[in-house]
Amino acid sequence: MGKIRIAKDTYLVGIGVSPGIAVGEVSLLDQRPLVDKSLIEAIEVEAELLRFRQAIDRAREQLQKIKQAVSRQPHLREHLYILDTHLLILEDEMLVDGTEKEIRAQMNAEGALTQVLEQLRALFDTIDDEYLRERRSDVDAVGERLLRILTGVSERTIGNIGRKSLVVAHDLSPAETMQMNRSNVLGFITDKGGRTSHTAILARSLDIPAVVGLESVTSMVSERIPVIIDGSTGVVILNPSEKTLNEYLKRKQSYEYLEHDLEKYRDLPSLTTDQIHIPLRGNLEIASDVEQAKKHAAEGIGLYRTEFLYLGRSEPPDEEEQYRSYCEILKQVEGEPVTIRTLDIGGDKFVPELNLEDEANPAMGLRAIRFSLHEERLFKIQLRAILRASSCGHVRILFPMISGVAEIRACKKILCDIQAQLDREGISYDPDLAIGIMIETPSAVMIASLLAREVDFFSIGTNDLIQYFLAVDRGNEHVAYLYDPLHPAILRALKATCDAANDAGIEICICGEMAGESLYALVLVGLGFHELSMNPACVPRVKRVLRQVSKQDGESLVDKLLLLSTSKEVSTAIEKEMRSRLPDIFAQPLI
């Protein structure tokens, strides 16, 4: 089927995962393997098993070769863990044993693998946490590599693109992204992908503008068609008119000037004009991300998601492994605080008899602190590791998805019991370790003043708070438009929680996506947040905004916003205010 004829200025909107504007012609990579599922004779089973095992060996060789090449590139070394993850997936029991089981049931190798991959995707889809759900893309990348080997489709040649262009692909694996010739790849867009996929993380690290999740862009474009990518907004323009092209070239120039200008703010303190210090901390998934936080001068780690330690394995990490991992992070941040959040996923992976995959609504089921309190043995192992690590640096502990006082008291009792146990064993820890809770349920907002008496700090996870407060599944395309951080109900929830924390004299942080959006920085300070935690790459831009506004300005703006009735009114007021104050940062949007 030929490509659709593209009209001038055809706008598409996907997920902007790496900021920046790129303008150029398309290099189309659309080499997905076509899989023929077919039954085989019993006599062919051993041959198919051998073919599958040889494909695994070949995939392992390819990844090892890529790893060797990447290890020679200093700017990519910190991401070698991604390739290690893919190598581990090649040994995963569910993938390997599951495929071999299907082959023994007389399915050809590629058909068997495809069937198992579909089962694994369905399993990942039950996970509520966006970052963890995006780990499905790593399984997909390994699966597609194996399918290309089995079907004879040659390895893509993204590393050999011989001209400056924009790469368009159905999907790009992290291994493929690492092999990009940065001088020729101006940016990329894909049908698949999410904000927290490893490919997105790599794109940000490489400073390559990228938009993902466009669903069908590969079926629309042709080789060498002109395209504009705006990785900040997620906008992609196919076949731009001369007027649009000139507008975006000016915008690209302004963006690049601003990015260069941000460098001079790197080592300056994060102070408002009325001398209020608002620490900007980094959100962290894995130890190697600390380098990104330090590169952008984040003041420690405001949220360490420990879930990554538990992924890609059939058994949870033991106390010693967790302790070593936490200490490594503390060593790297050199005295800055690290807020360690306890496990925030469901636990059926490690306690199979729970059968959590059968839950009708896993987002509201046995997950996060509910799972930890249900499976106390696993919880105690993690708490012991965190307490021991607190002797290595400045640790704060954070309990997720607290919905009532009884839960936090149960957590504190277990923590107290472990402290007493460590005392008896003569093992050192920080007795003054700060205890915090995630405010991400409506019930926690409503009783924030009661919860504030129990803890040392609050951390608001806006991603889940918005989802629960507005009763919106942001993964559901039919209602995702209702997921709005500027909904008046959300502003009131944030204000009420900040007021409760400030009245109680405890710290309050925000660590969801809102924290990294520079447009919201003045509002968040005005609401009463003491610190913001975000993707480290967002720190310089947020810092620049904070250094040019006052807390009093923010409070005045919030007073006006709380009188408004709709999300649209709120967003319009914020954009008008910020463009008026900082026109060089917040240009008038083009669409």
C-alpha positions as a printed Julia matrix, in Angstrom:
591×3 Matrix{Float64}:
   0.0     0.0    0.0
   1.39    3.42  -0.93
   1.78    6.27   1.5
  -1.06    8.75   1.99
  -0.58   12.07   0.21
   0.23   14.56   2.95
  -1.35   18.01   2.88
   0.68   21.06   3.83
   0.99   21.68   7.59
  -0.36   18.31   8.72
  -0.18   18.47  12.51
   0.22   15.36  14.68
   0.5    15.32  18.46
   2.34   12.59  20.31
   4.35   12.44  23.53
   7.29   14.82  23.66
  10.0    12.87  25.48
  13.14   14.86  24.7
  12.96   18.66  24.3
  14.21   20.63  21.36
  13.17   21.45  17.8
  14.44   19.56  14.77
  13.76   20.35  11.12
  14.72   18.05   8.26
  13.84   15.28   5.83
  12.71   11.79   6.82
  14.81    8.64   6.91
  12.2     5.9    7.25
  13.03    2.75   9.16
  10.12    0.35   9.06
  11.58   -3.15   9.06
   9.3    -5.03  11.41
   9.5    -8.8   10.95
   6.4   -10.48   9.52
   5.62  -13.49  11.68
   3.97  -16.61  10.31
   2.41  -18.6   13.15
   2.15  -22.21  12.06
   1.87  -25.66  13.55
   4.71  -28.11  13.08
   4.99  -31.87  13.08
   6.22  -33.65  16.2
   9.36  -34.66  14.33
  10.21  -30.96  13.77
  10.06  -29.92  17.44
  13.74  -30.51  18.24
  14.85  -28.59  15.15
  12.65  -25.63  16.12
  13.97  -25.71  19.69
  17.5   -25.61  18.32
  16.62  -22.72  16.01
  15.17  -20.75  18.92
  18.23  -21.41  21.13
  20.55  -20.38  18.31
  18.54  -17.16  17.92
  19.08  -16.46  21.63
  22.82  -17.06  21.23
  22.91  -14.77  18.19
  20.96  -12.03  20.0
  23.35  -12.3   22.94
  26.32  -11.9   20.59
  24.73   -8.82  18.99
  24.06   -7.17  22.35
  27.56   -7.95  23.64
  29.02   -6.4   20.49
  26.89   -3.27  20.93
  27.87   -3.13  24.61
  31.57   -3.21  23.72
  31.09   -0.36  21.24
  29.04    1.7   23.7
  31.59    1.22  26.49
  34.06    3.18  24.35
  31.73    6.2   24.27
  32.0     8.15  27.56
  28.65    9.92  27.16
  26.84    6.56  26.89
  28.66    4.43  29.47
  26.19    5.29  32.23
  23.45    3.61  30.16
  25.17    0.24  29.8
  22.75   -1.1   32.41
  20.03   -1.03  29.73
  21.96   -3.52  27.6
  22.6    -5.6   30.71
  18.85   -5.61  31.29
  18.28   -6.88  27.74
  20.88   -9.6   28.24
  19.05  -10.66  31.42
  15.74  -10.75  29.54
  17.32  -13.29  27.16
  17.64  -15.56  30.21
  14.19  -14.84  31.64
  12.33  -18.04  32.53
   8.94  -16.75  31.41
  10.33  -15.81  27.99
  12.64  -18.75  27.34
  10.81  -21.61  29.08
   7.46  -20.27  27.95
   8.54  -20.2   24.3
  10.07  -23.65  24.49
   6.85  -24.96  26.03
   4.85  -23.57  23.09
   7.32  -25.11  20.62
   6.92  -28.5   22.31
   3.17  -28.02  21.83
   4.03  -28.03  18.11
   4.12  -24.3   17.32
   6.92  -22.94  15.12
   9.6   -20.91  16.95
   8.57  -17.41  15.84
   4.89  -18.18  16.45
   5.67  -19.55  19.91
   7.78  -16.5   20.79
   5.08  -14.12  19.54
   2.48  -15.87  21.69
   4.63  -15.6   24.83
   5.42  -11.93  24.12
   1.69  -11.21  23.95
   1.22  -12.85  27.36
   4.05  -10.79  28.85
   2.63   -7.56  27.38
  -0.74   -8.33  28.98
   1.01   -8.84  32.32
   2.8    -5.48  32.08
  -0.46   -3.75  31.16
  -1.85   -4.56  34.62
   0.87   -2.44  36.27
  -0.38    1.02  37.26
   2.98    2.77  37.63
   3.93    4.4   34.31
   7.67    3.83  34.67
   7.24    0.15  35.44
   4.63   -0.3   32.73
   7.11    1.14  30.22
   9.57   -1.66  31.01
   7.4    -3.69  28.64
   9.23   -1.86  25.85
  12.47   -3.6   26.89
  10.8    -7.01  26.56
   9.42   -5.89  23.18
  12.89   -4.81  22.04
  14.43   -8.16  22.95
  11.5   -10.04  21.43
  11.74   -8.12  18.16
  15.49   -8.74  17.99
  14.83  -12.47  18.32
  12.03  -12.35  15.74
  14.28  -10.53  13.25
  16.85  -13.3   13.65
  14.25  -16.06  13.33
  12.58  -14.52  10.26
  15.79  -13.48   8.55
  15.08   -9.72   8.62
  18.45   -7.98   8.72
  19.52   -5.75  11.58
  18.43   -2.17  11.08
  21.08    0.23   9.89
  20.28    3.28  11.98
  23.96    3.64  12.77
  24.75    3.89   9.07
  22.39    6.68   8.04
  24.52    8.67   5.65
  22.75   12.03   5.64
  21.36   14.5    8.15
  17.74   13.5    8.65
  14.87   12.8   11.02
  14.45    9.11  11.8
  10.89    7.77  11.64
  10.31    4.23  12.93
   7.59    2.04  14.35
   9.74    1.78  17.47
  13.41    2.19  18.39
  15.02   -0.06  20.95
  17.59    1.39  23.37
  20.3    -0.64  21.59
  19.35    0.98  18.28
  19.24    4.43  19.85
  22.74    3.93  21.23
  24.02    3.18  17.74
  22.74    6.44  16.27
  25.22    8.56  14.41
  24.49   11.71  16.42
  25.88   13.98  13.7
  23.35   12.68  11.17
  20.28   11.99  13.34
  18.62   15.34  13.96
  15.71   13.85  15.88
  13.3    10.92  15.81
   9.61   10.09  15.94
   7.99    6.7   16.5
   4.6     5.01  16.44
   5.18    3.41  19.85
   6.78    4.48  23.11
   6.17    6.41  26.3
   7.69    9.18  28.38
   9.6     6.85  30.71
  10.81    4.22  28.22
  14.55    3.6   28.13
  14.65    4.95  24.57
  13.12    8.21  25.81
  15.65    8.39  28.65
  18.48    7.85  26.15
  17.12   10.52  23.8
  17.2    13.05  26.65
  20.72   11.99  27.56
  21.86   12.42  23.95
  20.0    15.74  23.57
  18.09   14.42  20.56
  14.6    15.96  20.08
  12.1    13.11  20.11
   8.35   12.52  19.94
   6.9     9.04  20.49
   3.48    7.4   20.67
   2.21    8.73  17.32
   0.59    5.34  16.57
   0.64    5.41  12.74
   3.19    7.95  11.56
   5.22    5.28   9.7
   2.2     4.57   7.49
   1.84    8.25   6.65
   5.31    9.46   5.73
   7.57    8.77   2.79
  11.33    8.93   2.46
  12.64   12.51   2.37
   9.32   14.21   3.19
  10.06   17.41   5.2
   9.08   17.26   8.89
   9.3    19.45  12.0
   9.64   17.87  15.46
   8.96   19.78  18.66
  10.1    17.47  21.43
   8.98   19.93  24.11
   5.3    19.94  23.15
   4.98   16.61  21.3
   3.94   18.4   18.11
   5.04   16.96  14.75
   4.32   18.81  11.5
   4.44   16.88   8.25
   5.1    18.75   5.01
   5.3    22.21   6.66
   4.49   25.35   4.67
   7.16   28.02   4.22
   5.43   30.22   6.81
   5.35   27.43   9.43
   8.93   26.44   8.64
  10.16   30.0    9.19
   8.21   30.28  12.47
   9.75   27.08  13.8
  13.25   27.98  12.65
  12.95   31.16  14.74
  11.6    29.14  17.62
  14.47   26.65  17.28
  16.98   29.5   17.4
  15.32   30.92  20.54
  15.25   27.49  22.19
  18.93   26.86  21.51
  19.87   30.3   22.81
  17.88   29.67  25.97
  19.49   26.25  26.5
  22.95   27.8   26.14
  21.96   30.61  28.51
  20.82   28.09  31.15
  24.43   26.94  31.62
  25.26   30.07  33.58
  22.55   29.14  36.13
  23.93   25.67  36.77
  25.95   26.43  39.9
  23.78   29.26  41.2
  21.52   28.59  44.2
  17.83   27.97  43.62
  16.63   31.19  45.27
  13.56   33.29  44.54
  13.96   37.07  44.28
  12.77   37.36  47.9
  15.57   34.97  48.91
  13.47   31.86  49.56
  15.52   28.71  48.93
  13.54   26.09  47.0
  15.74   22.96  46.66
  15.41   21.29  43.25
  16.04   17.57  43.58
  16.14   14.73  41.07
  13.8    11.79  40.6
  15.79    8.58  40.32
  15.07    5.12  38.94
  18.52    3.52  38.99
  21.91    4.3   40.47
  23.41    5.34  37.12
  20.83    8.17  36.88
  22.7     9.97  39.68
  25.17   11.24  37.08
  22.33   13.04  35.29
  21.23   14.6   38.58
  24.77   15.83  39.29
  25.22   17.05  35.7
  22.22   19.35  36.11
  23.14   20.36  39.68
  20.14   18.77  41.38
  20.35   19.07  45.17
  20.19   15.39  45.96
  17.41   12.92  45.21
  13.83   13.78  46.11
  12.41   10.45  44.97
  14.28    7.18  44.51
  11.88    4.64  43.02
  13.21    1.34  44.34
  11.01   -0.76  42.03
  13.78   -1.16  39.45
  15.71   -3.33  41.92
  12.82   -5.82  41.84
  12.3    -6.03  38.07
  13.45   -8.73  35.67
  13.8   -11.4   38.32
  11.74  -14.2   39.83
  12.76  -13.42  43.43
  13.1   -10.05  45.19
  16.55   -8.65  46.04
  17.89   -9.61  49.45
  18.85   -7.18  52.19
  22.55   -7.09  51.28
  21.93   -6.29  47.61
  19.53   -3.49  48.51
  21.9    -2.11  51.14
  24.79   -1.98  48.67
  22.63   -0.29  46.04
  21.4     2.41  48.44
  24.92    3.05  49.75
  26.27    3.42  46.21
  23.73    6.17  45.51
  24.49    7.91  48.81
  28.2     7.81  48.01
  27.62    9.42  44.63
  25.45   12.3   45.89
  28.21   13.31  48.31
  26.2    14.35  51.37
  23.03   15.54  49.67
  19.74   13.98  50.86
  18.29   10.87  49.2
  14.59   10.11  49.71
  14.07    6.36  49.31
  10.51    5.3   48.55
   9.58    1.79  49.6
   8.3    -0.67  47.01
   5.4     0.76  45.0
   4.11   -2.14  42.89
   1.89   -5.15  43.4
   3.65   -8.23  44.66
   2.18  -11.16  42.73
   5.52  -11.44  40.94
   7.17  -12.54  44.18
   4.15  -14.07  45.94
   2.44  -15.94  43.06
  -0.36  -17.35  45.21
  -1.78  -13.83  45.55
  -3.04  -14.06  41.92
  -3.05  -10.27  41.61
  -3.37  -10.5   37.85
  -7.02  -11.39  38.45
  -7.74   -8.11  40.25
 -10.52   -6.2   38.47
  -8.88   -2.86  39.28
  -5.19   -3.28  40.13
  -4.69    0.5   40.49
  -6.85    0.32  43.61
  -5.85   -3.14  44.72
  -3.08   -4.75  46.77
  -0.17   -2.53  45.8
   2.34   -0.08  47.3
   2.11    0.19  51.1
  -0.88   -2.16  51.14
   1.25   -4.92  49.66
   4.18   -4.12  51.97
   1.99   -4.38  55.07
   0.42   -7.58  53.7
   3.82   -9.15  53.02
   5.64   -7.99  56.12
   8.69  -10.22  55.61
   9.59   -8.5   52.32
   8.83   -5.11  53.85
  11.16   -5.73  56.79
  13.99   -6.76  54.47
  13.73   -3.45  52.6
  13.41   -1.38  55.78
  16.48   -3.05  57.3
  18.48   -2.28  54.17
  17.33    1.36  54.18
  18.08    1.81  57.88
  21.54    0.29  57.51
  22.23    2.53  54.5
  21.27    5.6   56.55
  24.65    5.3   58.27
  26.27    5.95  54.84
  24.64    9.32  54.2
  21.57   11.53  54.48
  18.58    9.21  53.98
  14.88   10.0   54.19
  12.31    7.2   53.97
   9.06    7.6   52.05
   5.98    5.37  52.29
   3.75    5.33  49.17
  -0.04    5.44  48.79
  -0.89    6.12  52.42
  -4.65    6.53  52.8
  -5.06    6.78  56.58
  -3.41    7.26  59.96
  -3.6     3.54  60.82
  -1.36    2.66  57.86
   1.4     5.1   58.78
   1.29    3.99  62.41
   1.63    0.37  61.29
   4.67    1.33  59.18
   6.25    3.25  62.03
   5.75    0.33  64.43
   7.52   -2.07  62.05
  10.3     0.48  61.54
  10.65    0.89  65.31
  10.84   -2.88  65.78
  13.64   -3.11  63.2
  15.53   -0.25  64.86
  15.38   -2.14  68.15
  16.59   -5.27  66.37
  19.55   -3.39  64.84
  20.37   -1.94  68.26
  20.55   -5.45  69.73
  22.8    -6.55  66.86
  25.07   -3.53  67.24
  24.41   -2.35  63.66
  24.58    1.41  63.14
  21.88    3.54  61.5
  20.64    7.12  61.68
  18.23    7.3   64.65
  16.95   10.68  63.39
  16.08    9.42  59.92
  13.14   11.47  58.6
   9.89    9.63  57.82
   7.59   10.84  55.06
   4.49    9.74  53.2
   3.25   10.09  49.64
   0.04   12.09  49.42
  -1.65   10.58  46.37
  -5.13    9.55  47.47
  -8.16   11.78  48.11
  -8.45   10.4   51.64
  -4.89   11.51  52.44
  -5.7    15.03  51.25
  -8.86   15.17  53.35
  -7.02   14.17  56.57
  -3.69   15.82  55.77
  -3.77   17.72  59.08
  -4.05   14.4   60.97
  -1.32   12.71  58.91
   1.0    15.7   59.42
   1.13   14.91  63.15
   2.58   11.48  62.4
   5.47   12.26  60.0
   8.37   14.58  59.25
   7.44   15.44  55.67
   4.9    15.04  52.88
   5.69   14.29  49.25
   2.89   14.74  46.74
   2.8    12.32  43.84
   0.67   14.3   41.41
   0.55   11.55  38.76
  -1.57    9.24  40.91
  -3.26   12.03  42.88
  -4.75   13.49  39.69
  -5.81   10.05  38.47
  -7.56    9.15  41.72
  -8.98   12.59  42.45
 -10.55   13.02  39.01
 -11.43    9.32  38.57
  -9.53    9.26  35.26
  -7.51    6.37  33.87
  -4.82    8.3   32.01
  -4.02    5.17  30.01
  -7.55    5.09  28.6
  -7.59    7.05  25.35
 -11.31    7.79  25.7
 -10.98    9.73  28.96
  -7.29   10.75  29.01
  -8.27   14.3   28.01
  -9.83   14.68  31.48
  -6.46   14.05  33.17
  -5.6    17.66  33.93
  -3.15   18.92  36.58
  -4.76   22.37  36.4
  -8.27   21.2   37.28
  -9.59   23.52  40.03
 -10.12   20.47  42.27
  -6.43   19.57  41.97
  -5.31   23.12  42.8
  -7.53   23.08  45.88
  -6.21   19.66  46.91
  -2.61   20.86  46.58
  -3.36   24.06  48.51
  -5.12   22.19  51.33
  -2.23   19.73  51.67
   0.41   22.48  51.67
  -1.56   24.42  54.28
  -1.78   21.32  56.51
   1.97   20.71  56.23
   2.88   24.33  56.86
   0.5    24.59  59.82
   2.14   21.49  61.34
   5.64   22.79  60.65
   6.71   19.87  58.44
   8.34   19.91  55.01
   6.29   19.37  51.84
   7.69   18.35  48.47
   6.13   17.66  45.09
   7.66   14.88  43.01
   5.16   14.23  40.19
   5.33   15.44  36.58
   4.05   18.89  37.62
   7.27   19.61  39.49
   9.38   19.51  36.32
   7.09   21.77  34.29
   8.72   25.22  34.41
   5.41   26.87  33.51
   4.02   25.73  36.89
   7.05   26.7   39.02
   5.64   30.02  40.25
   2.29   28.38  41.09
   3.94   25.57  43.09
   5.97   28.04  45.14
   2.84   30.12  45.71
   0.93   27.05  46.9
   3.53   26.57  49.63
   5.83   23.77  48.49
   9.28   23.81  50.12
  11.08   21.71  47.5
  10.48   20.31  44.0
  11.73   16.94  42.73
  11.82   16.2   39.0
  13.55   14.61  36.05
  17.07   16.05  36.45
  17.05   17.49  32.91
  14.26   19.86  34.0
  16.26   21.4   36.86
  18.09   24.21  34.96
  14.94   25.62  33.36
  12.93   25.5   36.6
  15.83   27.12  38.45
  15.99   29.97  35.96
  12.28   30.64  36.46
  12.53   30.57  40.26
  15.45   33.01  40.28
  13.29   35.59  38.48
  10.1    35.39  40.57
   9.18   35.84  44.23
   7.21   33.68  46.61
   4.89   36.64  47.13
   4.26   36.76  43.36
   3.33   33.09  43.5
   0.95   33.55  46.41
  -0.82   36.4   44.61
  -1.18   34.28  41.46
  -2.56   31.32  43.43
  -5.17   33.56  45.09
  -6.41   34.52  41.6
  -6.35   30.95  40.27
  -8.43   29.62  43.16
 -11.28   31.9   42.07
 -11.45   30.34  38.58
 -13.94   27.64  37.58
 -12.34   25.58  34.79
  -9.01   24.07  33.81
  -8.99   26.2   30.66
  -9.39   29.4   32.67
  -6.57   28.33  35.0
  -4.15   27.37  32.19
  -4.88   30.59  30.28
  -4.22   32.68  33.39
  -0.93   30.9   34.14
   0.31   31.17  30.55
  -0.59   34.87  30.4
   1.19   35.55  33.7
   4.34   33.65  32.8
   4.6    35.08  29.27
   4.23   38.54  30.76
   6.94   37.94  33.37
   9.34   35.81  31.31
   8.66   36.28  27.57
  12.07   34.91  26.61
  11.24   31.55  28.22
   7.52   31.23  27.55
   6.9    32.11  23.93
   3.36   32.3   22.57
   2.48   28.75  21.42
   2.01   28.31  17.68
  -1.04   26.03  17.95
